[in-house]
């Protein structure tokens, strides 16, 4: 192989690597992002924070609705409203009167769980 052809081949490989390197780096970053562990979430049926509903063996959980983006007060009201739909009413009267998020969550939970 002539020296000129060998140097041309070396130049072409170096140029190809210079062009392909950013694409390979981008591919590696995307692949690494896809393999990361999902964020941990609390156990289903439990509410974080200081408010915990009264335990009951016959108590149904909230309907299969993702409430992850809603405020804590709404989720707590939703859980109480959903439980209330199955029989004995469970509602924090003081919070229902003063906290709009809790009240809206209770009303939504009660209405949706009555439909199931």
N, C-alpha and C positions, 0 to 999 in steps of 0.2 A: 504494500500500500504506500503510495507516495506520501511524503511528509506534508505536502499541502493538503491532501485529503484528510490526513489524521488531525491536523490543526483545525481544519474546517469542522470536523466531527466533534472535536473537543469544544469549539466555540458554540456549535449548535446545542450541545448538551448543557453547557453553562447557561446559555440564553433560555433554554427550555426550563431549567430549574428556577431561574430568576422569575420567569413568568408564572410557573406552576406553584411556587412556594406560597404566595398569598391565598391561592385557591385551596391548597392543602391545609393551610392553617385555619381557614374558615371552616372547612369540612371537619377538622379535628375539634374545633370549638362547638360546632353544632352537635357532633356526635357525643361530646362530653356532656352537653346540656341535656340531651335526651336520656342519658343513663343515670342522671342524678336521682336520688331517692325523693319520693313525694313528700310534701310537708305533713307532719304528724297532726292528727286531729284528735280531739277528745273522744272518748268512747261514745258510741251512739246511745242516745237516750239520756245522757247526763248533761246538765247545764253547768257551765263554769260560773264562778263567782260566789258571792255569799248567799244567794238565794237558792234553796234547794226545795223542790216540791216534796210534799209528804209522800213517803213510799206506800205503795199498795200493791198487793199481789195481782189484783184484777185490773190495774190501771193500764189502759192502752197507751202506747207511745204516740207521738205526733204522726200525722200522715206522712207518707214518703215524699216529703217536700224538702228541698235543700234551702235551709235558712241561714247558710253560712255568712252571707253578706249583710244580714240584718243586725241591728243593734241588740245587745243583750236583753234590754228591757222588752223589746218586741218578741224575742224568742221565748222569754219567760211567760209573757202574756199568752203567746200562741200555745204553749204547752198547757197552761192552766185552762184556756178556753177549749182545747181539744179534749182534755180530761173531763171538763164539765159537760161536753156534748154526750158523754156516755152514761150520764146519770147524775150523781151528786155534784152540785156546783162547787167549783173551787175558784175563788177569785179574791184577790187582795183588794178590799174595798177602798182603802186609802190610796193605794197606787192607781186603781182604776179611775178614781176621781181626779187625781192630780198628775198622772203620767200618761201623756198622749200615746207614747210608743207602746206602753204596756196595754192600754185600752184598745188600741188598734190591733195589736197582736192577739189579744184575747178574743176580740170580735171575729177576726179572720180565722183563728184556730177553731173557734166554736162553730162557725158557719161551715168551714170545709170538712171538719170531722163529722158533722151531722150528715153530710152527704155520703160518707162511706158506709 
